[in-house]
């Protein structure tokens, strides 16, 4: 493996490469041009989702093939063996170039599912899945949540019954992002109903085009369909597609959830920055309360980035962040709420009347989408429980 470059050297190399394959984004000061979308959850039709997914895949494959994807992975999987935080250094440089915006299925595939396979997969599974997922030739979605289980993932009811070298899956999953474009679904299933609920769970990778898999979009109040219900009706899965030991699925699931919370710390920063730009470019001075909200939001973006650095520091030290990730998730959710508060106050009626003016009515999609992140990636209540137990040392709820 080649020597690890210093961070500034690495960033300079990234900028140099990016300049050969992409154009810089609109220069600062050109407020009012380009897209004014600030949607939290995309408002696409299935055709639009597939078209945009294909554009992102093309870009991710370009990154991977030129040595700028899978940065912290081993060379055997197309990576460079760099420390985990180098991915964040790269993303900082990439953000100033006009490249396709990644939808949720991409970080789920590359930063949640692939690492879980790296930890729990057999050698054959790693050879079969890791390169295609890191290059995004194959995409993965999460078949975790269920309507009956709510935030208690250990209460899943989707059953997997063994039949020789195969398993038969029966159940219903909900709130699945990317189900229409994913190749695989990571399904959390109950394989033993007679043991303590955390002990009777097993995880499988399910082909999303397998017989018995039905994807039904869920319409958002914005009109779009970012999420889906997924029905598993007698879906047959080979035992070779089981991830981790039978009955150890809770530990596998925790690996994915930990990665999800690490990735959530940057949520909402782009829109918070955009809201501050909106405040700066109003054709009038900010009122006193508006100034306070803008100052508060500016400070929050700085603190949120510092929290992200603490998470990165834990990774660099070889420690899996726990409390830091939960704090980051809670803080990011609150940043999204306060972004809504600032925008609502400075735009007033322009927010709810579609006059065609750039950067006004478009903010409705942020306001309608932001509350969803108090649930997505682990509810606020779950994060509070983690902090209560791991930081304050309060007793856990007795096992049922």
C-alpha positions as CSV (number, residue, x, y, z in Angstrom):
1,X,0.0,0.0,0.0
2,X,1.3,3.4,-0.9
3,X,2.1,6.0,1.9
4,X,-0.9,7.9,3.3
5,X,-0.7,11.5,2.0
6,X,-1.0,14.4,4.5
7,X,-4.6,15.8,4.6
8,X,-3.7,19.0,2.8
9,X,-1.8,17.1,0.1
10,X,-4.8,14.8,-0.3
11,X,-7.2,17.6,-0.6
12,X,-5.0,19.3,-3.2
13,X,-4.9,16.1,-5.2
14,X,-8.7,15.7,-5.0
15,X,-9.2,19.3,-6.2
16,X,-6.8,18.7,-9.1
17,X,-8.6,15.5,-10.2
18,X,-12.1,17.0,-9.8
19,X,-11.2,19.9,-12.0
20,X,-10.5,17.4,-14.8
21,X,-13.9,15.7,-14.7
22,X,-16.4,18.3,-13.4
23,X,-17.1,22.0,-13.5
24,X,-17.2,24.2,-10.4
25,X,-20.6,25.0,-9.0
26,X,-22.1,28.5,-9.5
27,X,-19.8,31.0,-8.0
28,X,-20.7,32.7,-4.7
29,X,-22.6,35.9,-5.3
30,X,-24.7,34.6,-8.2
31,X,-27.7,34.3,-5.9
32,X,-31.0,33.6,-7.8
33,X,-29.6,31.3,-10.5
34,X,-29.7,27.6,-10.9
35,X,-32.0,25.2,-9.0
36,X,-33.7,26.5,-5.9
37,X,-34.7,23.0,-4.7
38,X,-34.2,22.5,-1.0
39,X,-36.3,19.3,-0.8
40,X,-35.5,17.1,2.2
41,X,-37.1,14.1,0.5
42,X,-37.1,14.1,-3.3
43,X,-40.3,14.7,-5.1
44,X,-39.8,12.5,-8.1
45,X,-41.8,10.1,-10.1
46,X,-40.4,6.6,-10.5
47,X,-39.1,7.5,-14.0
48,X,-37.3,10.5,-12.6
49,X,-35.9,8.5,-9.7
50,X,-34.4,5.9,-12.1
51,X,-33.0,8.6,-14.4
52,X,-31.3,10.5,-11.6
53,X,-30.1,7.2,-10.0
54,X,-28.4,6.3,-13.3
55,X,-26.6,9.7,-13.4
56,X,-25.3,9.3,-9.9
57,X,-24.2,5.7,-10.7
58,X,-22.2,7.0,-13.6
59,X,-20.5,9.6,-11.4
60,X,-19.8,7.1,-8.6
61,X,-18.3,4.6,-11.1
62,X,-16.0,7.4,-12.4
63,X,-14.8,8.1,-8.9
64,X,-14.2,4.4,-8.1
65,X,-12.4,3.7,-11.4
66,X,-10.0,6.6,-10.9
67,X,-9.2,5.8,-7.3
68,X,-11.4,8.3,-5.5
69,X,-14.1,5.9,-4.4
70,X,-14.0,3.4,-1.5
71,X,-11.1,5.5,-0.1
72,X,-10.9,3.7,3.3
73,X,-11.3,0.2,1.9
74,X,-8.6,-2.3,1.2
75,X,-7.0,-2.4,-2.3
76,X,-8.6,-5.8,-2.8
77,X,-12.0,-4.0,-2.9
78,X,-10.8,-1.1,-5.1
79,X,-9.9,1.1,-2.2
80,X,-6.8,2.9,-1.0
81,X,-6.6,1.9,2.6
82,X,-6.9,5.5,3.8
83,X,-8.2,6.5,7.3
84,X,-12.0,6.8,7.5
85,X,-12.0,10.6,7.8
86,X,-10.4,11.0,4.3
87,X,-13.8,10.3,2.8
88,X,-15.0,13.4,4.6
89,X,-12.0,15.4,3.3
90,X,-12.8,14.3,-0.2
91,X,-16.5,15.2,0.1
92,X,-15.6,18.7,1.3
93,X,-13.7,19.2,-2.0
94,X,-16.3,17.6,-4.1
95,X,-19.0,19.9,-2.7
96,X,-17.7,22.9,-4.7
97,X,-18.0,21.0,-8.0
98,X,-21.2,20.4,-10.1
99,X,-21.6,16.6,-9.6
100,X,-24.9,14.7,-9.1
101,X,-26.4,15.0,-5.6
102,X,-26.4,11.5,-4.0
103,X,-29.8,10.2,-3.0
104,X,-30.3,8.2,0.1
105,X,-29.8,4.8,-1.5
106,X,-26.2,5.6,-2.2
107,X,-24.9,6.2,1.3
108,X,-27.1,3.3,2.5
109,X,-25.3,1.0,0.0
110,X,-21.7,2.3,0.4
111,X,-21.6,3.5,4.0
112,X,-24.1,1.2,5.8
113,X,-24.6,-2.1,4.0
114,X,-21.1,-2.6,2.5
115,X,-19.4,-2.1,5.9
116,X,-21.9,-4.5,7.5
117,X,-21.0,-7.1,4.9
118,X,-17.3,-6.4,5.5
119,X,-17.9,-7.2,9.2
120,X,-20.3,-10.1,9.0
121,X,-20.0,-11.5,5.5
122,X,-18.3,-14.7,4.6
123,X,-15.3,-14.5,2.2
124,X,-17.5,-15.6,-0.6
125,X,-20.1,-12.9,0.2
126,X,-17.4,-10.2,0.4
127,X,-16.1,-11.2,-3.0
128,X,-19.6,-11.3,-4.4
129,X,-21.0,-8.1,-3.0
130,X,-18.4,-5.6,-1.9
131,X,-17.0,-4.4,-5.2
132,X,-20.4,-4.1,-7.0
133,X,-21.8,-2.1,-4.1
134,X,-18.8,0.1,-3.6
135,X,-18.8,0.9,-7.3
136,X,-22.7,1.2,-7.2
137,X,-23.2,-1.4,-9.9
138,X,-25.6,-2.9,-7.3
139,X,-27.5,-0.8,-4.8
140,X,-29.1,-1.8,-1.5
141,X,-32.0,-0.6,0.6
142,X,-33.0,-1.3,4.2
143,X,-35.9,-3.6,4.9
144,X,-36.0,-2.7,8.6
145,X,-39.0,-0.8,9.8
146,X,-42.5,-2.3,10.2
147,X,-45.8,-0.7,11.0
148,X,-46.4,-2.9,14.1
149,X,-42.9,-2.5,15.5
150,X,-42.5,1.3,15.3
151,X,-39.2,2.3,16.7
152,X,-38.7,-1.0,18.5
153,X,-36.8,-2.8,15.7
154,X,-36.4,-5.9,17.9
155,X,-40.2,-6.4,17.7
156,X,-40.1,-7.2,13.9
157,X,-42.8,-9.7,12.8
158,X,-41.6,-10.5,9.3
159,X,-40.9,-14.3,9.5
160,X,-38.2,-16.3,7.9
161,X,-38.7,-20.1,8.0
162,X,-36.0,-22.5,7.0
163,X,-36.6,-25.0,4.3
164,X,-33.4,-27.0,3.7
165,X,-30.8,-24.7,2.1
166,X,-33.4,-22.0,1.7
167,X,-35.5,-19.6,3.8
168,X,-39.1,-18.5,3.1
169,X,-39.8,-14.9,4.0
170,X,-43.3,-13.5,4.8
171,X,-44.0,-10.0,6.0
172,X,-44.3,-6.3,5.4
173,X,-41.7,-3.5,5.6
174,X,-42.3,0.2,5.4
175,X,-40.5,3.6,4.9
176,X,-38.0,2.0,2.6
177,X,-36.1,4.6,0.6
178,X,-34.7,3.5,-2.8
179,X,-36.7,0.3,-3.0
180,X,-37.6,1.0,-6.6
181,X,-34.0,1.2,-7.8
182,X,-32.2,-1.1,-5.4
183,X,-30.8,-4.5,-6.4
184,X,-30.8,-5.9,-2.9
185,X,-32.8,-5.3,0.3
186,X,-31.3,-6.0,3.7
187,X,-34.2,-7.7,5.5
188,X,-34.4,-8.0,9.3
189,X,-36.5,-11.1,10.0
190,X,-37.7,-13.2,13.0
191,X,-36.4,-16.7,12.7
192,X,-37.2,-17.9,16.3
193,X,-40.4,-16.6,17.9
194,X,-39.8,-18.6,21.1
195,X,-36.8,-16.8,22.5
196,X,-36.1,-13.3,23.8
197,X,-37.0,-10.9,21.0
198,X,-33.4,-9.7,20.5
199,X,-32.1,-13.3,20.2
200,X,-34.5,-14.6,17.6
201,X,-33.5,-12.3,14.7
202,X,-31.6,-13.1,11.5
203,X,-30.6,-10.8,8.6
204,X,-30.9,-11.7,4.9
205,X,-30.0,-10.0,1.6
206,X,-33.1,-10.2,-0.6
207,X,-33.1,-9.7,-4.4
208,X,-35.6,-6.9,-4.9
209,X,-36.7,-8.4,-8.2
210,X,-37.3,-11.9,-6.6
211,X,-40.8,-13.5,-7.0
212,X,-43.0,-12.4,-4.1
213,X,-41.4,-9.0,-3.6
214,X,-43.8,-6.1,-4.2
215,X,-42.9,-2.5,-3.9
216,X,-45.7,0.1,-3.3
217,X,-44.8,3.8,-3.2
218,X,-46.0,5.9,-0.3
219,X,-47.2,9.4,-1.3
220,X,-45.8,12.2,0.8
221,X,-47.7,15.3,1.6
222,X,-45.4,17.1,-0.9
223,X,-46.9,14.8,-3.6
224,X,-43.7,12.8,-4.2
225,X,-43.0,9.2,-3.4
226,X,-39.5,8.9,-1.8
227,X,-40.6,6.0,0.5
228,X,-42.1,2.7,-0.2
229,X,-43.9,-0.2,1.4
230,X,-42.3,-3.6,0.6
231,X,-44.3,-6.8,0.8
232,X,-42.5,-10.1,1.1
233,X,-45.0,-12.8,0.1
234,X,-43.3,-16.2,0.3
235,X,-40.0,-14.9,-1.0
236,X,-37.4,-17.7,-1.2
237,X,-33.9,-16.8,-0.2
238,X,-30.9,-19.1,-0.3
239,X,-29.0,-19.6,2.9
240,X,-25.9,-18.3,1.1
241,X,-27.6,-14.9,1.2
242,X,-27.9,-14.9,5.0
243,X,-25.7,-12.2,6.6
244,X,-24.2,-13.3,9.9
245,X,-25.2,-16.3,12.1
246,X,-28.7,-17.5,12.6
247,X,-30.1,-15.7,15.6
248,X,-27.4,-13.0,15.6
249,X,-29.3,-10.6,13.4
250,X,-29.6,-8.0,16.2
251,X,-25.9,-7.5,16.3
252,X,-25.8,-7.3,12.5
253,X,-28.5,-4.7,12.6
254,X,-26.7,-2.6,15.2
255,X,-23.7,-2.4,12.9
256,X,-25.9,-0.9,10.2
257,X,-27.7,1.5,12.6
258,X,-24.4,2.7,14.1
259,X,-23.2,3.6,10.6
260,X,-26.5,5.3,9.8
261,X,-26.2,7.6,12.8
262,X,-22.6,8.4,12.0
263,X,-23.8,9.5,8.5
264,X,-26.7,11.6,9.9
265,X,-24.5,14.3,11.6
266,X,-24.3,16.3,8.4
267,X,-28.0,16.3,7.8
268,X,-29.5,19.6,6.9
269,X,-26.3,21.7,6.7
270,X,-26.7,22.4,3.0
271,X,-30.2,23.8,3.6
272,X,-29.1,25.7,6.7
273,X,-26.4,27.4,4.7
274,X,-28.9,28.1,1.9
275,X,-31.3,29.7,4.5
276,X,-28.5,32.0,5.7
277,X,-27.8,33.0,2.1
278,X,-31.5,33.7,1.7
279,X,-31.4,36.0,4.8
280,X,-28.3,37.8,3.4
281,X,-30.0,38.4,0.0
282,X,-33.3,39.8,1.2
283,X,-34.2,43.1,-0.4
284,X,-34.6,44.6,3.0
285,X,-32.8,44.7,6.4
286,X,-33.5,41.8,8.8
287,X,-35.8,42.6,11.7
288,X,-34.5,42.1,15.2
289,X,-36.0,38.6,15.7
290,X,-34.9,37.6,12.2
291,X,-31.3,38.6,13.1
292,X,-31.5,36.5,16.2
293,X,-32.7,33.5,14.3
294,X,-30.1,33.9,11.6
295,X,-27.3,34.3,14.2
296,X,-28.5,31.3,16.1
297,X,-28.6,29.2,12.9
298,X,-25.1,30.3,11.9
299,X,-23.7,29.3,15.2
300,X,-25.6,25.9,15.1
301,X,-24.0,25.1,11.7
302,X,-20.5,25.7,13.2
303,X,-21.3,23.6,16.3
304,X,-22.8,20.8,14.1
305,X,-19.6,20.7,12.1
306,X,-17.5,20.5,15.3
307,X,-19.7,17.6,16.4
308,X,-19.0,15.9,13.1
309,X,-15.2,16.4,13.7
310,X,-15.6,14.7,17.1
311,X,-17.2,11.7,15.4
312,X,-14.4,11.6,12.9
313,X,-11.8,11.9,15.7
314,X,-13.4,8.8,17.4
315,X,-13.1,6.9,14.1
316,X,-9.4,8.0,13.7
317,X,-8.7,6.7,17.2
318,X,-10.2,3.3,16.3
319,X,-13.2,3.8,18.5
320,X,-16.8,3.3,17.4
321,X,-18.7,6.5,18.3
322,X,-21.7,6.0,20.4
323,X,-22.9,9.0,22.3
324,X,-21.2,11.4,19.7
325,X,-23.3,9.9,16.9
326,X,-26.5,10.2,18.9
327,X,-25.7,13.8,19.8
328,X,-25.0,14.6,16.2
329,X,-28.3,13.1,15.0
330,X,-30.3,15.0,17.6
331,X,-28.4,18.2,16.9
332,X,-28.9,17.8,13.1
333,X,-32.6,17.3,13.5
334,X,-32.9,20.5,15.6
335,X,-30.9,22.4,13.0
336,X,-33.4,21.4,10.4
337,X,-36.2,22.7,12.6
338,X,-34.5,26.0,13.2
339,X,-33.8,26.3,9.4
340,X,-37.6,26.1,8.9
341,X,-38.2,28.7,11.6
342,X,-35.8,31.2,10.0
343,X,-37.2,30.7,6.5
344,X,-40.8,31.0,7.7
345,X,-40.1,34.3,9.4
346,X,-38.2,36.0,6.6
347,X,-40.4,34.8,3.7
348,X,-43.8,35.2,5.4
349,X,-46.6,34.9,2.8
350,X,-44.1,34.2,0.0
351,X,-43.5,30.8,1.5
352,X,-47.1,29.6,0.9
353,X,-48.0,31.5,-2.3
354,X,-46.3,30.1,-5.5
355,X,-45.5,33.4,-7.3
356,X,-42.8,31.8,-9.4
357,X,-40.1,33.9,-7.6
358,X,-36.8,32.0,-7.2
359,X,-36.0,30.7,-3.7
360,X,-39.4,31.3,-2.0
361,X,-42.1,28.7,-2.5
362,X,-39.5,26.0,-3.0
363,X,-38.9,26.1,0.7
364,X,-42.2,24.4,1.4
365,X,-40.5,21.1,0.6
366,X,-38.0,21.7,3.4
367,X,-40.7,22.6,5.9
368,X,-42.8,19.6,5.0
369,X,-39.9,17.2,5.0
370,X,-37.7,18.3,7.9
371,X,-40.0,16.8,10.7
372,X,-39.5,13.4,9.2
373,X,-35.9,13.3,10.4
374,X,-37.1,13.2,14.0
375,X,-38.1,9.6,13.1
376,X,-35.7,8.6,10.4
377,X,-32.4,7.0,11.4
378,X,-33.6,6.3,14.9
379,X,-36.2,8.5,16.6
380,X,-35.3,11.4,18.9
381,X,-36.6,9.3,21.8
382,X,-34.2,6.5,20.9
383,X,-31.3,8.8,20.8
384,X,-32.3,10.3,24.2
385,X,-32.4,6.7,25.6
386,X,-28.9,6.0,24.3
387,X,-27.5,9.2,25.9
388,X,-29.4,8.5,29.2
389,X,-27.9,5.0,29.4
390,X,-24.4,5.5,28.0
391,X,-23.6,9.0,29.3
392,X,-25.8,9.5,32.4
393,X,-25.6,5.9,33.4
394,X,-29.4,5.6,34.0
395,X,-30.7,2.0,34.1
396,X,-32.1,0.4,31.0
397,X,-35.7,-0.5,30.6
398,X,-36.1,-4.1,32.0
399,X,-36.2,-6.8,29.3
400,X,-39.7,-8.0,28.4
